[in-house]
């Protein structure tokens, strides 16, 4: 499954919500040295209960994520 994610780093808490076809994910980590990407992968892996991989947007707030079944 391929999903679109908009990341909001430096938030007070971790949160996820679906708006239309896109997921908005709030993360506590700062977008420095890949910290937010690591937190995103861990958070989505726990949320979906499956392996997660960033397909595109490593340095962008808008990302395309592959969720394995």
Backbone torsions as a table, in degrees:
resi	resn	phi	psi	omega
1	UNK	NA	136.9	178.4
2	UNK	-111.0	129.8	178.9
3	UNK	-128.4	156.5	174.7
4	UNK	-103.2	135.2	-176.4
5	UNK	-130.0	136.0	170.6
6	UNK	-110.6	121.3	-175.2
7	UNK	-98.5	135.7	174.6
8	UNK	-120.9	94.5	-179.6
9	UNK	-75.9	171.8	178.7
10	UNK	60.0	33.3	177.3
11	UNK	-88.3	165.4	179.9
12	UNK	-72.0	-29.7	-178.0
13	UNK	-147.1	162.9	175.0
14	UNK	-81.8	136.2	-178.5
15	UNK	-157.0	152.2	175.5
16	UNK	-139.4	139.4	174.0
17	UNK	-146.6	148.4	180.0
18	UNK	-101.1	126.3	178.1
19	UNK	-123.5	105.0	-176.3
20	UNK	65.5	-122.7	179.9
21	UNK	-95.6	0.4	-173.4
22	UNK	-115.3	145.0	173.6
23	UNK	-99.8	136.3	173.8
24	UNK	-107.7	121.8	-176.3
25	UNK	-119.0	123.5	175.8
26	UNK	-98.1	131.7	-177.5
27	UNK	-125.6	150.5	178.5
28	UNK	-78.7	-30.3	-174.3
29	UNK	-70.0	154.0	173.9
30	UNK	-83.8	151.7	179.7
31	UNK	-81.2	56.4	-178.9
32	UNK	-124.6	135.5	176.3
33	UNK	54.8	30.9	176.8
34	UNK	76.3	9.0	-177.8
35	UNK	-62.0	-43.4	-179.6
36	UNK	-67.0	-36.8	177.7
37	UNK	-64.7	-40.9	178.5
38	UNK	-64.4	-44.8	178.4
39	UNK	-63.6	-39.9	178.6
40	UNK	-60.2	-47.1	-179.4
41	UNK	-61.8	-45.8	179.2
42	UNK	-62.4	-43.3	-178.1
43	UNK	-65.7	-46.2	-179.6
44	UNK	-68.8	-34.6	177.1
45	UNK	-61.2	-42.5	178.2
46	UNK	-69.6	-41.8	-177.6
47	UNK	-64.2	-46.9	-177.3
48	UNK	-89.8	-17.8	-177.6
49	UNK	67.4	33.8	-177.9
50	UNK	-149.7	167.8	177.1
51	UNK	-69.8	144.5	-176.1
52	UNK	-130.2	140.7	179.9
53	UNK	-141.3	135.2	176.2
54	UNK	-80.5	117.1	-179.5
55	UNK	-85.5	-38.0	177.1
56	UNK	-155.4	156.3	178.0
57	UNK	94.0	32.4	-178.7
58	UNK	-57.1	-35.6	-178.6
59	UNK	-108.5	15.0	-179.0
60	UNK	-115.9	159.3	175.3
61	UNK	-77.5	-25.0	176.9
62	UNK	-96.9	123.7	-174.1
63	UNK	-129.7	155.7	170.9
64	UNK	-111.8	124.7	-173.3
65	UNK	-116.9	138.5	173.7
66	UNK	-104.1	124.0	177.7
67	UNK	-108.0	118.4	-180.0
68	UNK	-84.1	146.9	178.9
69	UNK	-90.5	NA	NA
